[in-house]
Amino acid sequence: MKYKILCSDLDGTLLSSKNDVSDSTISEISRIKRKLKVVLVSARMPKAMTYLQERLGIVNEPMVCYNGALVMEGTNRVFSTTIDLCLIEEIYLMTKELDIKIGFYHGEEWNTSENTDFIQKEIQYTRTSPIFMPTSDNLKDWKERRLGAHKLMLMGKKKALDLIIGQIKKELGSKLILYRSNDILIEVAPQHTSKLLGIQNLLKDDETLDDIIAFGDNFNDIEMLQGVGYGVAVGNARDEVKAISDYITLNNTEDGVAHFIRKYLSI
C-alpha cells in the first residue's frame, strides 16, 4: 500500500488505554513517519492531543481537533469555525429545565460549571483541566470576549438527553451537528464540520483524499473512512463503521492500528 498521509482517530482507535498509546504503536509510527505524514484526528481539544503527538514523535505534524471545527499546524489555526453565542444561549435555555450540564470548548479553553465524576474522568483521560464557573457567568464572559464554541458537551441523565436531542434537532438541527457519544453525553458541533472536511483543509497541492489511509471506530469517523483512499475500522468499532470500512483490524486494546501498519504498510 502506498499512501502519503495516515490519519487516525484517538479514543477507541489509536489509544490502547483511555489516555495513552502503547509502545508498539509508538514503534510502528516511528518506523513510517519519515515517509508518511501522520495526522491525529479527534473530537478532543488541542492540548488533549499534543501530549500524544509528543509521545509519537510527530509534534511537527498538523492535527484536526473538535471533529474538524479547529485545524492546527503548530500554533497556527489553519481552519476554525464555531457555534454562535446566540445558538449556545438557546441550547442553555433548553437544558436548564432538564438539569443538563454543559461543557464549553474554545481553542485551548474548557469551561464547565460542576466538578462531577464525568469531569474527573475527562481530566484523567485527556490530561487537561477545565475552568469551573457558573454557566450564566461563562456566557457573559464569552459575550464580552465575542467567543463561540468549537464544541459543546451536554451531560446528564439518559432520559433528559433523549428529550433534549430531539428538541435541539427539531429547533436548531439545520444549524448544528449532534453526536450521541453514549447515553449520558451529547457532543454539539458547528454546522458544516466533520473530520473529513478538517482533513481536506490540510491537503497540499500535490495531495488528494485518495492519498490517505484512515483509522476509526465511531459514528463521527464514518465520513472520514468513506471519503479517503482506504478506511480501516478497529475490531471494537461500531457495526455501522465496520460495514463501510475497507478493512477491519484488531481491537484498539490489541494495538489494532499498529498491527495493520506492521502487516500492510511496508515503508
BALOBA-1460 file (C-alpha; in Angstrom, 3 decimals):
// residues 267
<rec num="1" residu="m" x="0.000" y="0.000" z="0.000"/>
<rec num="2" residu="k" x="1.366" y="3.394" z="-0.992"/>
<rec num="3" residu="y" x="-0.108" y="6.408" z="0.762"/>
<rec num="4" residu="k" x="1.182" y="9.862" z="1.656"/>
<rec num="5" residu="i" x="-0.852" y="10.501" z="4.815"/>
<rec num="6" residu="l" x="-2.088" y="8.380" z="7.713"/>
<rec num="7" residu="c" x="-5.000" y="9.857" z="9.670"/>
<rec num="8" residu="s" x="-6.215" y="8.305" z="12.894"/>
<rec num="9" residu="d" x="-8.923" y="8.874" z="15.436"/>
<rec num="10" residu="l" x="-7.697" y="8.650" z="19.040"/>
<rec num="11" residu="d" x="-10.193" y="7.399" z="21.638"/>
<rec num="12" residu="g" x="-11.183" y="3.815" z="20.956"/>
<rec num="13" residu="t" x="-8.845" y="3.637" z="17.961"/>
<rec num="14" residu="l" x="-5.182" y="4.634" z="18.268"/>
<rec num="15" residu="l" x="-5.217" y="4.727" z="22.072"/>
<rec num="16" residu="s" x="-4.837" y="1.299" z="23.646"/>
<rec num="17" residu="s" x="-5.860" y="2.677" z="27.047"/>
<rec num="18" residu="k" x="-8.086" y="5.607" z="27.992"/>
<rec num="19" residu="n" x="-5.310" y="8.175" z="27.701"/>
<rec num="20" residu="d" x="-2.182" y="6.773" z="26.069"/>
<rec num="21" residu="v" x="-0.652" y="4.947" z="23.120"/>
<rec num="22" residu="s" x="1.253" y="1.697" z="23.509"/>
<rec num="23" residu="d" x="4.964" y="1.145" z="22.959"/>
<rec num="24" residu="s" x="4.043" y="-0.990" z="19.944"/>
<rec num="25" residu="t" x="2.119" y="1.885" z="18.370"/>
<rec num="26" residu="i" x="4.950" y="4.327" z="19.076"/>
<rec num="27" residu="s" x="7.390" y="1.922" z="17.425"/>
<rec num="28" residu="e" x="5.289" y="1.466" z="14.279"/>
<rec num="29" residu="i" x="4.587" y="5.189" z="13.909"/>
<rec num="30" residu="s" x="8.315" y="5.868" z="14.331"/>
<rec num="31" residu="r" x="9.029" y="3.405" z="11.534"/>
<rec num="32" residu="i" x="6.737" y="5.043" z="8.984"/>
<rec num="33" residu="k" x="6.724" y="8.742" z="9.942"/>
<rec num="34" residu="r" x="9.721" y="9.657" z="7.753"/>
<rec num="35" residu="k" x="7.798" y="8.676" z="4.623"/>
<rec num="36" residu="l" x="4.190" y="9.063" z="5.764"/>
<rec num="37" residu="k" x="2.635" y="12.171" z="7.297"/>
<rec num="38" residu="v" x="0.793" y="11.116" z="10.481"/>
<rec num="39" residu="v" x="-2.196" y="13.287" z="11.414"/>
<rec num="40" residu="l" x="-4.239" y="12.870" z="14.604"/>
<rec num="41" residu="v" x="-7.965" y="13.462" z="14.066"/>
<rec num="42" residu="s" x="-10.183" y="13.751" z="17.128"/>
<rec num="43" residu="a" x="-13.091" y="15.380" z="18.929"/>
<rec num="44" residu="r" x="-10.545" y="16.425" z="21.577"/>
<rec num="45" residu="m" x="-9.206" y="19.915" z="22.242"/>
<rec num="46" residu="p" x="-5.642" y="20.684" z="21.065"/>
<rec num="47" residu="k" x="-3.799" y="20.264" z="24.381"/>
<rec num="48" residu="a" x="-5.513" y="16.903" z="24.887"/>
<rec num="49" residu="m" x="-3.786" y="15.829" z="21.663"/>
<rec num="50" residu="t" x="-0.365" y="17.484" z="21.787"/>
<rec num="51" residu="y" x="0.953" y="15.190" z="24.545"/>
<rec num="52" residu="l" x="0.133" y="12.269" z="22.242"/>
<rec num="53" residu="q" x="1.946" y="13.957" z="19.360"/>
<rec num="54" residu="e" x="4.959" y="14.207" z="21.660"/>
<rec num="55" residu="r" x="4.692" y="10.524" z="22.613"/>
<rec num="56" residu="l" x="4.546" y="9.555" z="18.923"/>
<rec num="57" residu="g" x="7.295" y="11.945" z="17.835"/>
<rec num="58" residu="i" x="5.075" y="13.865" z="15.402"/>
<rec num="59" residu="v" x="4.966" y="17.307" z="17.015"/>
<rec num="60" residu="n" x="5.670" y="18.986" z="13.669"/>
<rec num="61" residu="e" x="2.593" y="17.471" z="12.029"/>
<rec num="62" residu="p" x="-0.836" y="19.165" z="11.862"/>
<rec num="63" residu="m" x="-3.863" y="17.911" z="13.763"/>
<rec num="64" residu="v" x="-7.624" y="18.011" z="13.346"/>
<rec num="65" residu="c" x="-9.377" y="18.949" z="16.611"/>
<rec num="66" residu="y" x="-13.026" y="19.159" z="17.697"/>
<rec num="67" residu="n" x="-14.229" y="16.860" z="14.881"/>
<rec num="68" residu="g" x="-12.858" y="19.279" z="12.281"/>
<rec num="69" residu="a" x="-14.043" y="22.579" z="13.778"/>
<rec num="70" residu="l" x="-10.416" y="23.533" z="14.504"/>
<rec num="71" residu="v" x="-7.417" y="22.521" z="12.400"/>
<rec num="72" residu="m" x="-3.965" y="23.324" z="13.738"/>
<rec num="73" residu="e" x="-0.422" y="23.375" z="12.378"/>
<rec num="74" residu="g" x="1.710" y="24.132" z="15.407"/>
<rec num="75" residu="t" x="0.246" y="27.317" z="16.893"/>
<rec num="76" residu="n" x="-1.274" y="28.348" z="13.555"/>
<rec num="77" residu="r" x="-5.019" y="27.952" z="13.066"/>
<rec num="78" residu="v" x="-5.408" y="26.611" z="9.539"/>
<rec num="79" residu="f" x="-9.197" y="26.495" z="9.908"/>
<rec num="80" residu="s" x="-11.600" y="27.488" z="12.660"/>
<rec num="81" residu="t" x="-15.380" y="27.649" z="12.889"/>
<rec num="82" residu="t" x="-17.540" y="27.980" z="15.990"/>
<rec num="83" residu="i" x="-21.113" y="27.763" z="17.258"/>
<rec num="84" residu="d" x="-22.532" y="31.279" z="17.540"/>
<rec num="85" residu="l" x="-23.228" y="32.500" z="21.061"/>
<rec num="86" residu="c" x="-26.896" y="33.101" z="20.244"/>
<rec num="87" residu="l" x="-27.282" y="29.378" z="19.495"/>
<rec num="88" residu="i" x="-25.415" y="28.461" z="22.670"/>
<rec num="89" residu="e" x="-27.816" y="30.619" z="24.685"/>
<rec num="90" residu="e" x="-30.802" y="28.871" z="23.085"/>
<rec num="91" residu="i" x="-29.330" y="25.467" z="23.970"/>
<rec num="92" residu="y" x="-28.694" y="26.637" z="27.534"/>
<rec num="93" residu="l" x="-32.344" y="27.639" z="27.956"/>
<rec num="94" residu="m" x="-33.434" y="24.218" z="26.676"/>
<rec num="95" residu="t" x="-31.105" y="22.330" z="29.021"/>
<rec num="96" residu="k" x="-31.709" y="24.430" z="32.119"/>
<rec num="97" residu="e" x="-35.062" y="22.836" z="32.974"/>
<rec num="98" residu="l" x="-33.728" y="19.292" z="32.443"/>
<rec num="99" residu="d" x="-30.710" y="19.563" z="34.766"/>
<rec num="100" residu="i" x="-28.303" y="19.013" z="31.879"/>
<rec num="101" residu="k" x="-24.828" y="20.452" z="32.353"/>
<rec num="102" residu="i" x="-22.806" y="21.996" z="29.528"/>
<rec num="103" residu="g" x="-19.097" y="21.871" z="28.815"/>
<rec num="104" residu="f" x="-17.866" y="24.807" z="26.712"/>
<rec num="105" residu="y" x="-14.810" y="24.443" z="24.479"/>
<rec num="106" residu="h" x="-12.925" y="27.091" z="22.521"/>
<rec num="107" residu="g" x="-9.345" y="26.590" z="21.394"/>
<rec num="108" residu="e" x="-7.392" y="25.561" z="24.487"/>
<rec num="109" residu="e" x="-10.194" y="26.662" z="26.827"/>
<rec num="110" residu="w" x="-12.577" y="24.259" z="28.556"/>
<rec num="111" residu="n" x="-15.232" y="25.671" z="30.893"/>
<rec num="112" residu="t" x="-17.883" y="23.858" z="32.909"/>
<rec num="113" residu="s" x="-19.982" y="24.510" z="35.983"/>
<rec num="114" residu="e" x="-19.546" y="21.446" z="38.232"/>
<rec num="115" residu="n" x="-16.781" y="19.005" z="39.152"/>
<rec num="116" residu="t" x="-18.693" y="15.771" z="38.505"/>
<rec num="117" residu="d" x="-17.429" y="12.190" z="38.245"/>
<rec num="118" residu="f" x="-17.510" y="12.526" z="34.461"/>
<rec num="119" residu="i" x="-15.426" y="15.702" z="34.586"/>
<rec num="120" residu="q" x="-12.882" y="13.943" z="36.803"/>
<rec num="121" residu="k" x="-12.631" y="11.133" z="34.267"/>
<rec num="122" residu="e" x="-12.185" y="13.648" z="31.438"/>
<rec num="123" residu="i" x="-9.382" y="15.336" z="33.363"/>
<rec num="124" residu="q" x="-7.690" y="11.973" z="33.821"/>
<rec num="125" residu="y" x="-8.251" y="10.707" z="30.273"/>
<rec num="126" residu="t" x="-7.360" y="13.906" z="28.394"/>
<rec num="127" residu="r" x="-4.735" y="15.302" z="30.793"/>
<rec num="128" residu="t" x="-6.433" y="18.689" z="30.703"/>
<rec num="129" residu="s" x="-8.226" y="20.784" z="33.335"/>
<rec num="130" residu="p" x="-11.361" y="22.909" z="32.994"/>
<rec num="131" residu="i" x="-12.159" y="26.328" z="34.385"/>
<rec num="132" residu="f" x="-15.095" y="25.981" z="36.785"/>
<rec num="133" residu="m" x="-17.684" y="28.764" z="36.637"/>
<rec num="134" residu="p" x="-21.491" y="29.032" z="36.586"/>
<rec num="135" residu="t" x="-22.885" y="28.712" z="33.074"/>
<rec num="136" residu="s" x="-24.506" y="32.165" z="33.229"/>
<rec num="137" residu="d" x="-21.108" y="33.696" z="34.080"/>
<rec num="138" residu="n" x="-19.485" y="31.724" z="31.273"/>
<rec num="139" residu="l" x="-21.985" y="33.064" z="28.761"/>
<rec num="140" residu="k" x="-21.476" y="36.626" z="29.985"/>
<rec num="141" residu="d" x="-17.689" y="36.265" z="29.766"/>
<rec num="142" residu="w" x="-17.799" y="34.809" z="26.254"/>
<rec num="143" residu="k" x="-20.199" y="37.530" z="25.143"/>
<rec num="144" residu="e" x="-17.735" y="40.174" z="26.293"/>
<rec num="145" residu="r" x="-14.890" y="38.387" z="24.507"/>
<rec num="146" residu="r" x="-17.026" y="37.621" z="21.422"/>
<rec num="147" residu="l" x="-16.271" y="33.909" z="21.557"/>
<rec num="148" residu="g" x="-18.171" y="30.998" z="20.089"/>
<rec num="149" residu="a" x="-17.752" y="27.303" z="20.850"/>
<rec num="150" residu="h" x="-15.682" y="24.857" z="18.835"/>
<rec num="151" residu="k" x="-17.641" y="22.213" z="20.737"/>
<rec num="152" residu="l" x="-20.310" y="21.866" z="23.408"/>
<rec num="153" residu="m" x="-20.655" y="18.790" z="25.603"/>
<rec num="154" residu="l" x="-24.099" y="18.133" z="27.069"/>
<rec num="155" residu="m" x="-24.003" y="15.941" z="30.182"/>
<rec num="156" residu="g" x="-26.991" y="14.478" z="32.001"/>
<rec num="157" residu="k" x="-29.217" y="11.502" z="32.632"/>
<rec num="158" residu="k" x="-30.278" y="9.344" z="29.696"/>
<rec num="159" residu="k" x="-33.949" y="10.326" z="29.878"/>
<rec num="160" residu="a" x="-33.108" y="14.031" z="29.853"/>
<rec num="161" residu="l" x="-30.687" y="13.657" z="26.934"/>
<rec num="162" residu="d" x="-33.248" y="11.596" z="24.997"/>
<rec num="163" residu="l" x="-35.570" y="14.584" z="25.276"/>
<rec num="164" residu="i" x="-33.040" y="17.313" z="24.544"/>
<rec num="165" residu="i" x="-31.510" y="15.728" z="21.466"/>
<rec num="166" residu="g" x="-34.913" y="15.580" z="19.804"/>
<rec num="167" residu="q" x="-35.700" y="19.167" z="20.793"/>
<rec num="168" residu="i" x="-32.372" y="20.537" z="19.526"/>
<rec num="169" residu="k" x="-32.655" y="18.622" z="16.256"/>
<rec num="170" residu="k" x="-36.187" y="19.949" z="15.751"/>
<rec num="171" residu="e" x="-35.446" y="23.598" z="16.567"/>
<rec num="172" residu="l" x="-31.756" y="24.007" z="15.642"/>
<rec num="173" residu="g" x="-30.914" y="20.915" z="13.628"/>
<rec num="174" residu="s" x="-30.188" y="22.830" z="10.434"/>
<rec num="175" residu="k" x="-27.580" y="24.949" z="12.246"/>
<rec num="176" residu="l" x="-25.734" y="22.323" z="14.295"/>
<rec num="177" residu="i" x="-24.326" y="18.789" z="14.190"/>
<rec num="178" residu="l" x="-25.052" y="16.450" z="17.104"/>
<rec num="179" residu="y" x="-23.154" y="13.280" z="18.048"/>
<rec num="180" residu="r" x="-24.571" y="10.965" z="20.710"/>
<rec num="181" residu="s" x="-21.349" y="9.759" z="22.334"/>
<rec num="182" residu="n" x="-23.215" y="7.498" z="24.777"/>
<rec num="183" residu="d" x="-26.332" y="7.510" z="26.977"/>
<rec num="184" residu="i" x="-25.127" y="10.412" z="29.136"/>
<rec num="185" residu="l" x="-23.226" y="12.562" z="26.615"/>
<rec num="186" residu="i" x="-24.082" y="14.579" z="23.518"/>
<rec num="187" residu="e" x="-21.414" y="16.461" z="21.560"/>
<rec num="188" residu="v" x="-22.601" y="19.533" z="19.656"/>
<rec num="189" residu="a" x="-20.515" y="20.801" z="16.727"/>
<rec num="190" residu="p" x="-20.811" y="23.760" z="14.358"/>
<rec num="191" residu="q" x="-22.655" y="23.282" z="11.097"/>
<rec num="192" residu="h" x="-20.610" y="22.128" z="8.074"/>
<rec num="193" residu="t" x="-17.865" y="20.463" z="10.085"/>
<rec num="194" residu="s" x="-16.562" y="16.908" z="10.035"/>
<rec num="195" residu="k" x="-13.302" y="15.055" z="10.373"/>
<rec num="196" residu="l" x="-13.170" y="14.635" z="6.592"/>
<rec num="197" residu="l" x="-13.608" y="18.363" z="5.977"/>
<rec num="198" residu="g" x="-10.953" y="19.032" z="8.595"/>
<rec num="199" residu="i" x="-8.532" y="16.765" z="6.749"/>
<rec num="200" residu="q" x="-9.343" y="18.460" z="3.441"/>
<rec num="201" residu="n" x="-8.238" y="21.777" z="4.949"/>
<rec num="202" residu="l" x="-4.759" y="20.312" z="5.429"/>
<rec num="203" residu="l" x="-4.159" y="18.935" z="1.947"/>
<rec num="204" residu="k" x="-1.330" y="20.428" z="-0.080"/>
<rec num="205" residu="d" x="-1.449" y="20.985" z="-3.844"/>
<rec num="206" residu="d" x="0.097" y="17.574" z="-4.567"/>
<rec num="207" residu="e" x="-2.155" y="15.679" z="-2.125"/>
<rec num="208" residu="t" x="-5.674" y="14.288" z="-2.526"/>
<rec num="209" residu="l" x="-8.030" y="12.297" z="-0.325"/>
<rec num="210" residu="d" x="-7.027" y="9.180" z="-2.292"/>
<rec num="211" residu="d" x="-3.521" y="9.575" z="-0.821"/>
<rec num="212" residu="i" x="-4.886" y="8.982" z="2.696"/>
<rec num="213" residu="i" x="-5.362" y="5.875" z="4.809"/>
<rec num="214" residu="a" x="-7.532" y="6.462" z="7.893"/>
<rec num="215" residu="f" x="-8.492" y="4.582" z="11.067"/>
<rec num="216" residu="g" x="-11.603" y="4.981" z="13.221"/>
<rec num="217" residu="d" x="-14.223" y="3.365" z="15.437"/>
<rec num="218" residu="n" x="-17.263" y="5.592" z="15.928"/>
<rec num="219" residu="f" x="-20.088" y="7.341" z="14.084"/>
<rec num="220" residu="n" x="-18.100" y="10.555" z="13.679"/>
<rec num="221" residu="d" x="-15.436" y="8.577" z="11.796"/>
<rec num="222" residu="i" x="-17.749" y="7.202" z="9.094"/>
<rec num="223" residu="e" x="-17.491" y="10.113" z="6.647"/>
<rec num="224" residu="m" x="-13.704" y="10.155" z="7.039"/>
<rec num="225" residu="l" x="-13.325" y="6.416" z="6.424"/>
<rec num="226" residu="q" x="-15.617" y="6.560" z="3.401"/>
<rec num="227" residu="g" x="-14.015" y="9.660" z="1.904"/>
<rec num="228" residu="v" x="-10.325" y="8.729" z="1.959"/>
<rec num="229" residu="g" x="-8.379" y="6.302" z="-0.198"/>
<rec num="230" residu="y" x="-8.580" y="3.458" z="2.319"/>
<rec num="231" residu="g" x="-10.635" y="3.258" z="5.512"/>
<rec num="232" residu="v" x="-9.813" y="0.863" z="8.358"/>
<rec num="233" residu="a" x="-12.056" y="0.120" z="11.334"/>
<rec num="234" residu="v" x="-10.658" y="-1.280" z="14.566"/>
<rec num="235" residu="g" x="-12.241" y="-4.512" z="15.797"/>
<rec num="236" residu="n" x="-14.105" y="-2.737" z="18.594"/>
<rec num="237" residu="a" x="-15.715" y="-0.258" z="16.169"/>
<rec num="238" residu="r" x="-19.458" y="0.125" z="15.915"/>
<rec num="239" residu="d" x="-21.090" y="-2.226" z="13.418"/>
<rec num="240" residu="e" x="-22.076" y="0.731" z="11.225"/>
<rec num="241" residu="v" x="-18.410" y="1.753" z="10.986"/>
<rec num="242" residu="k" x="-17.247" y="-1.762" z="10.157"/>
<rec num="243" residu="a" x="-19.882" y="-2.004" z="7.436"/>
<rec num="244" residu="i" x="-18.451" y="0.918" z="5.434"/>
<rec num="245" residu="s" x="-14.753" y="0.196" z="6.001"/>
<rec num="246" residu="d" x="-12.326" y="-1.376" z="3.551"/>
<rec num="247" residu="y" x="-10.713" y="-3.470" z="6.273"/>
<rec num="248" residu="i" x="-11.248" y="-4.433" z="9.923"/>
<rec num="249" residu="t" x="-8.148" y="-4.746" z="12.093"/>
<rec num="250" residu="l" x="-7.725" y="-5.841" z="15.723"/>
<rec num="251" residu="n" x="-9.296" y="-4.042" z="18.697"/>
<rec num="252" residu="n" x="-7.700" y="-0.846" z="19.986"/>
<rec num="253" residu="t" x="-6.694" y="-2.688" z="23.182"/>
<rec num="254" residu="e" x="-4.819" y="-5.155" z="20.962"/>
<rec num="255" residu="d" x="-2.977" y="-2.328" z="19.142"/>
<rec num="256" residu="g" x="-5.112" y="-2.733" z="16.018"/>
<rec num="257" residu="v" x="-3.631" y="0.290" z="14.215"/>
<rec num="258" residu="a" x="-0.052" y="-0.817" z="14.933"/>
<rec num="259" residu="h" x="-0.918" y="-4.351" z="13.823"/>
<rec num="260" residu="f" x="-2.229" y="-3.073" z="10.484"/>
<rec num="261" residu="i" x="0.788" y="-0.805" z="9.935"/>
<rec num="262" residu="r" x="3.189" y="-3.650" z="10.685"/>
<rec num="263" residu="k" x="1.384" y="-6.048" z="8.362"/>
<rec num="264" residu="y" x="0.500" y="-3.850" z="5.394"/>
<rec num="265" residu="l" x="2.488" y="-0.596" z="5.375"/>
<rec num="266" residu="s" x="5.967" y="-1.533" z="4.230"/>
<rec num="267" residu="i" x="7.803" y="1.773" z="4.012"/>
